[in-house]
Amino acid sequence: MTSHASTHADRTVRKPPRPAMPGSLTATLALLSFVVPLSTDMYLPGFPAMARELSTDASGAQLTLTAFLFGLAAGQLVLGPVSDRYGRRKPILIGTGVCTVVTALCAIAPSLGLLAGLRFVMGFSGAAGVVVGRAVVSDLASGTAAARIFGMLMTLGGIAPIVAPLAGGAVVAGPGGWRAVFWVLTGASALTFLAALFLVPESLPAERRHTGGLRGTLRAAVSVLTDRFYLGHTLAFCLAGAALFCYIAASPFLLQNVLGLTVGQASATFSAGALTATLSSAAATRLVGRYHPRLLLRLGLALLLTTSALALLVTVTGQLDRPWALTLVAIGFLGLGQVFATAPALALERVPQAAGTGSAVLGTLQSALGAAVAPLMGIAGDHTVVPLFLGMTLCALLATLALRLTR
């Protein structure tokens, strides 16, 4: 017993100190993560027009979102462990560079199949900024400090989903239609590449990298996947994210077809929801100084579950209208902001020895769940939202139950 305690103490003492994380780097990492909300949200107002031009239906248009999310999942699964072995900077630069080129090709894709394939590659390469960015935070911060930084990333990164639908609605309404959105995204991807090139240093020293090849990667994965505390918070985060993707996939049809909003009004409403989540995450960065992140996480999940269940109830009873729908969605987004600001920090602080792998598992599962639920939102047609609120309720319930793993 004494020997074990001594070994643990030695390991604690020898752990290399973490330098302070500058605010400029936090802002840069938020910019690097813009590719995901921009690529997910900006072209949503163009779904109906895309479906008509490519001779498909709602599920067909949602397939391009699913392909992107599967690519994002696969990219994180590969690039996270790669960054544990080769460092953080190279994967970010290569990923953002490839993403820029592929996004331009999406703008000229002549068919649904080719567009879906390109969207997969776009998600795979764009994953670098997300998964490696989280690993950089884990390299440089932990505990309450990490929770605050993740809250800042959510706040700064929240600019993208706020601006994206508004900008997307304006671009789609222009002469370039939905294809012009991808040209705008190409410019945004190029900007992220330049930001990474000049502003992101290497945060993982050579002595802390895994050098055991595939075997070392598998050992890191096992150490991550056998930690119940990590798994509980990761599942809570990913299932809450799946509830968000239910809304993202179905929002054009909820807002335009069911609630009767115009494209511009729908874009503004979607942006308002993103703003709500962003402000909630910004509040979390201050609240973690007074309340434990786990308390804020439980509160966020409770809000999400309650509002989703109420929305499902008023929908199946035929009472859904604009006030009900918009109010419940807004309160649910308040809960999402708390979850997204706290759950990643609580999960990754448990696996500092494999931050890239831990970030990869977290991001891959989130994207895979999002990809799985997105096409289900259109199976009942374009004029019902029962699948939307049923999916959100189930995801929120499972996220709440997942926290039992952390006891």
Buried (B, 14 or more C-beta within 10 A) or exposed (E): EEEEEEEEEEEEEEEEEBEEBEEEBBBBBBBBBBBBBBBBBBBBBBBBBBBEEBEBEBBBBBBBBBBBBBBBBBBBBBBBBBBBBBBBBBBBBBBBBBBBBBBBBBBEBEEBEBBBBBBBBBBBBBBBBBBBBBBBBBBBBBEBBBBBBBBBBBBBBBBBBBBBBBBBBBBBBEEBBBBBBBBBBBEBBBBBBEBBEEBBEEBBEEEBBBEEEEEBBEBBBEBBBEBEBBBBBBBBBBBBBBBBBBBBBBBBBBBBBBBEBEBBBBBBBBBBBBBBBBBBBBBBBEBBEEEBBBBBBBBBBBBBBBBBBBBBBBBEEEEBEEEBBBEBBBBBBBBBBBBBBBBBBBBBBBBBBBBBBBBBBBBBBBBBBBBBBBBBBBEBEBEBBEBBBBBBBBBBBBBBBBBEBBE
